[in-house]
Amino acid sequence: MGRQLTYSDFEYSNRKRQTKREAFLEQMNAVIPWAALIALIVPFYPSGGRGRPTKGIETMLRMYLLQDWFNLSGEMTEDSIYDSYAMRSFMNINFLEEQAPDATTLLKFRHLIEEHKLGEAMFNEVNRELEAAGCMWHGGTIVDATIIESTKSTKNRSGERDPEMHQTKKGNQWYHGMKGHICVDAGTGYVHTVTATAANVSDIDETVNLIREDDEVLYGDAAYVGVDKRDEIIDNPDLSLQRIKVSGRRGKNRDIPEGYAKQIEMAREYLKSKVRCKVKHPFHIIKDKFGYRKTVYRGLAKNLNRLHMLFMSANLLMCAQSGGFEAHAQLWA
């Protein structure tokens, strides 16, 4: 969807350099499969036959993505579009013809996405596009989880913390919140499965909901020691045949006497860590680039929808940085 150039567009074209925000938005705009994502929303989007005319689906989806990528509230997203030329360009809005959607309209759109689990649907659609372009392989997977803290405030209607979030201890520190569990493709590092649980749920308990049945090998850190002995893995004819390459617990190598055996074991751990490190990059993107270090909404369902949108965006960003869908398709043609 194009838009008519304005005087501010011509003025801005004379800038000396491109900002990082503008470069990021142009990069994402070029790689997002807009038509496929919009088609998922169409069956649930109001027709606007009565009352105030609805905003276009693409306009609302672009605004919703800006909110997720820059970790903004609805009001801040609306204000940022008016303040930032890069965001306005990404929205394809010409203020001579229309205004940016307001925060209430964005809130209703987010509720529609959450109600119909469209975040997961869009995540899966992007993964199908990645597989079709040869970006995502099968055969090996890496599992990991991260703690996402929730707000400690009780200034709400119930006067208590989110009941779906719980406490857990990591190291010598206690955290209250949820866990985001992911599995990434061992060959390429793209996220193929996302789940969310309360923080007190063990990483190993969620493994069976993450791994793909057609995988042949599973990588994980020491939190997944013993996963091959779980009943839900043993009783599954597909999962039980997978090779489990889990890192040993801390201090294991210290107990091995110095010599050839210790060198071999350390070499094995090093090779496993070289593969396993790919799972850390998507977490880096959503936490450091998108700023998602604390839960934004109450309840696991809403935050899981946010995780699906963020990891979908992380996959698209990694794809864009490696040349985009076309580069991958040409490579494997």
C-alpha positions in Angstrom: 0.0 0.0 0.0 1.6 3.2 -1.2 1.0 6.8 -0.1 1.4 10.2 -1.7 4.6 12.0 -0.9 4.4 15.2 1.1 6.7 18.2 1.6 8.0 16.7 4.8 9.0 13.6 2.8 11.0 15.6 0.5 12.6 17.6 3.3 13.4 14.4 5.3 15.0 12.8 2.2 17.8 15.4 2.5 19.0 14.1 5.9 22.6 13.2 6.2 22.1 9.7 7.6 19.5 7.1 8.2 18.5 6.5 11.9 18.7 3.0 13.3 15.0 3.0 13.9 14.2 3.8 10.3 16.7 1.2 9.0 15.1 -1.4 11.3 11.5 -0.5 10.2 12.5 -0.6 6.5 14.1 -4.0 7.0 11.1 -5.5 8.7 8.6 -3.9 6.3 10.4 -5.6 3.4 10.4 -9.1 4.9 7.0 -9.4 6.5 4.5 -11.4 4.5 1.7 -8.8 4.8 -0.9 -10.5 2.6 -0.6 -13.8 4.4 -0.9 -12.2 7.9 -3.8 -10.0 6.9 -5.7 -13.0 5.4 -5.6 -14.6 8.9 -7.3 -11.6 10.5 -9.9 -10.9 7.8 -12.5 -13.6 9.1 -12.6 -12.0 12.6 -12.3 -8.3 11.7 -15.5 -6.2 11.9 -16.9 -5.1 8.6 -17.8 -1.6 9.8 -21.3 -1.8 8.4 -22.7 0.1 11.4 -21.2 2.9 13.4 -17.8 4.5 12.8 -15.9 3.2 9.8 -13.2 0.8 10.8 -9.5 1.3 10.1 -7.8 -0.9 7.6 -6.4 -4.2 8.8 -3.0 -3.5 7.5 -2.9 -0.1 9.3 -3.9 -1.7 12.6 -1.5 -4.6 12.2 1.4 -2.2 11.5 0.5 -0.2 14.6 0.2 -3.3 16.7 3.6 -4.4 15.6 5.1 -1.0 16.5 3.6 -1.4 20.0 5.3 -4.8 20.4 8.7 -3.9 18.9 9.2 -0.8 20.9 7.4 -2.1 24.1 4.9 0.8 24.2 1.5 1.4 25.8 -1.4 2.2 23.5 -1.2 6.0 24.2 2.6 6.0 23.8 2.3 4.2 20.5 -0.2 6.8 19.2 2.0 9.6 20.3 5.1 8.1 18.8 3.5 7.8 15.4 2.8 11.5 15.5 6.3 12.3 16.8 8.4 9.9 14.7 8.8 10.3 10.9 10.1 6.7 10.7 7.1 5.3 12.4 4.7 7.4 10.3 6.4 6.1 7.2 6.1 2.5 8.4 2.4 3.1 9.0 1.9 4.5 5.4 -0.1 7.4 6.9 -0.4 10.8 5.2 -1.7 13.3 7.8 -3.3 15.4 5.0 -5.7 12.5 4.3 -6.0 10.6 7.6 -4.9 10.5 11.3 -3.3 7.7 13.2 -5.6 5.2 15.0 -6.2 6.2 18.6 -5.2 4.1 21.6 -8.7 2.7 22.2 -8.9 1.4 18.6 -5.5 -0.3 19.1 -6.7 -1.8 22.4 -9.7 -3.4 20.6 -7.5 -4.7 17.9 -5.2 -6.3 20.4 -8.1 -7.9 22.2 -9.3 -9.3 18.8 -5.8 -10.8 18.2 -5.7 -12.4 21.7 -9.3 -13.7 21.7 -8.8 -15.6 18.5 -5.2 -16.7 19.2 -4.0 -15.0 16.0 -0.6 -14.3 17.4 0.1 -18.1 17.3 -1.5 -18.3 13.9 0.7 -15.6 12.5 3.8 -17.2 14.1 3.0 -20.5 12.5 2.3 -18.8 9.1 5.7 -17.1 9.1 7.3 -20.4 10.0 5.6 -22.0 7.0 7.0 -19.3 4.8 10.5 -19.9 6.3 10.3 -23.6 5.6 9.1 -23.0 2.1 12.1 -20.7 1.5 14.5 -23.3 2.9 15.2 -21.1 6.0 14.1 -23.7 8.5 15.3 -27.3 8.6 14.2 -30.4 10.5 16.2 -33.1 12.2 17.5 -31.3 15.3 16.1 -29.0 17.9 17.4 -26.9 20.8 15.3 -26.3 23.9 15.6 -23.5 26.5 13.5 -21.3 28.8 13.8 -17.8 30.3 12.2 -16.2 33.3 10.1 -13.1 32.6 9.3 -11.2 35.7 5.8 -9.8 36.4 5.0 -6.5 38.1 5.0 -6.7 41.9 2.4 -4.0 42.2 -1.0 -4.8 43.7 -2.7 -1.5 42.5 -5.4 -3.2 40.6 -9.1 -4.2 41.1 -8.3 -7.4 43.0 -5.6 -5.9 45.1 -3.3 -8.8 44.6 -0.6 -10.0 42.2 -1.4 -11.9 39.0 -2.7 -15.3 40.3 -1.3 -17.1 37.2 2.3 -16.0 38.0 4.4 -17.7 40.6 7.8 -17.5 42.4 10.9 -19.4 41.5 14.5 -19.3 42.7 17.4 -19.1 40.3 20.8 -19.0 41.9 20.4 -17.0 45.1 17.6 -14.8 43.8 13.9 -15.1 43.8 11.7 -14.1 40.8 8.0 -13.7 40.5 6.5 -14.2 37.0 6.4 -16.6 34.1 8.6 -18.7 31.9 8.9 -18.5 28.2 9.8 -21.9 26.7 11.1 -22.2 23.1 12.6 -24.7 20.8 14.8 -23.5 17.9 15.9 -25.3 14.8 19.4 -26.7 15.5 20.5 -26.0 11.9 19.4 -22.4 11.4 18.4 -21.0 14.9 14.8 -20.0 14.0 12.2 -20.5 16.7 9.7 -23.2 15.8 7.7 -23.6 19.0 6.8 -21.3 21.9 4.9 -22.0 25.2 4.5 -20.2 28.4 4.1 -21.4 32.0 4.2 -20.0 35.5 7.8 -19.4 36.7 7.7 -22.3 39.2 7.1 -25.0 36.4 10.3 -26.9 35.8 11.9 -26.6 32.4 12.0 -30.3 31.9 8.2 -30.6 32.5 7.5 -28.5 29.4 9.9 -30.3 27.1 7.3 -32.7 25.6 5.2 -29.8 24.4 8.1 -28.2 22.5 10.0 -30.8 20.5 9.0 -31.9 17.0 8.2 -35.5 16.3 10.4 -35.6 13.2 13.5 -34.4 15.0 16.4 -36.9 15.5 18.4 -35.1 18.2 17.6 -32.8 21.1 20.0 -30.3 22.6 19.6 -28.6 26.0 21.4 -27.3 29.0 21.8 -29.0 32.4 18.2 -28.1 33.4 17.1 -30.9 31.0 19.2 -33.7 32.5 17.1 -36.8 32.7 14.6 -35.7 30.1 15.1 -39.1 28.3 13.8 -40.9 31.3 10.5 -39.1 31.5 7.4 -41.2 30.9 5.9 -38.8 28.4 9.1 -39.2 26.3 9.6 -42.9 26.7 5.9 -43.7 25.9 6.0 -41.7 22.7 7.2 -43.9 19.8 8.6 -40.8 17.9 10.2 -38.9 20.7 11.8 -41.9 22.4 14.0 -42.5 19.4 15.6 -39.1 19.5 19.2 -38.7 20.7 19.4 -36.5 23.7 22.5 -34.3 24.0 22.1 -32.5 27.2 25.0 -30.6 29.0 26.3 -32.1 32.2 25.6 -30.4 35.5 28.1 -27.8 36.8 31.0 -29.3 38.6 30.8 -32.6 36.7 34.1 -32.2 34.9 35.8 -31.1 38.1 35.2 -34.5 39.6 36.9 -36.3 36.6 40.7 -37.0 37.3 43.1 -35.0 35.1 44.0 -36.8 31.9 42.7 -38.0 28.6 39.2 -38.9 29.8 38.6 -35.4 31.1 39.9 -33.8 27.9 37.5 -35.9 25.9 34.5 -35.0 28.1 35.4 -31.3 28.0 35.6 -31.5 24.2 32.2 -33.1 24.0 30.7 -30.4 26.2 32.3 -27.7 24.0 30.8 -29.2 20.8 27.4 -29.4 22.4 27.6 -25.8 23.6 28.5 -24.6 20.1 25.2 -25.9 18.8 23.2 -25.0 21.9 24.2 -21.3 21.9 21.9 -20.7 18.9 18.9 -20.7 21.3 20.2 -17.6 23.1 20.0 -15.3 20.1 16.1 -15.1 19.9 16.0 -14.4 23.7 18.5 -11.6 23.1 16.3 -10.1 20.4 13.1 -10.0 22.4 14.8 -8.9 25.6 17.4 -6.4 24.4 16.1 -5.2 21.0 12.3 -5.4 21.8 12.7 -4.6 25.5 10.4 -7.5 26.7 12.0 -8.1 30.1 8.8 -8.0 32.2 5.3 -9.2 31.5 3.0 -6.5 30.1 -0.4 -8.0 30.7 -2.1 -10.1 33.4 -2.5 -13.8 32.7 -0.5 -16.4 30.8 -2.7 -16.3 27.6 -2.2 -12.6 26.8 1.5 -12.8 27.5 1.8 -16.0 25.4 0.2 -14.1 22.5 2.8 -11.4 23.0 5.6 -14.0 23.0 4.3 -15.5 19.7 4.3 -12.0 18.1 7.8 -11.2 19.4 9.4 -14.5 18.4 7.6 -14.3 15.0 9.3 -10.8 14.6 12.6 -12.3 15.9 12.5 -14.9 13.1 11.7 -12.3 10.5 14.5 -10.1 11.7 17.0 -12.9 11.5 15.7 -13.7 8.1 16.1 -10.1 7.0 19.6 -9.9 8.4 20.6 -13.0 6.4 19.3 -11.7 3.1 15.5 -12.3 3.2 13.2 -15.0 1.9 14.4 -14.6 -1.7 18.1 -15.0 -0.9 17.3 -18.3 0.9 15.1 -19.6 -1.9 17.8 -18.9 -4.5 20.4 -20.6 -2.3 18.3 -23.8 -2.1 16.9 -23.7 -5.7 
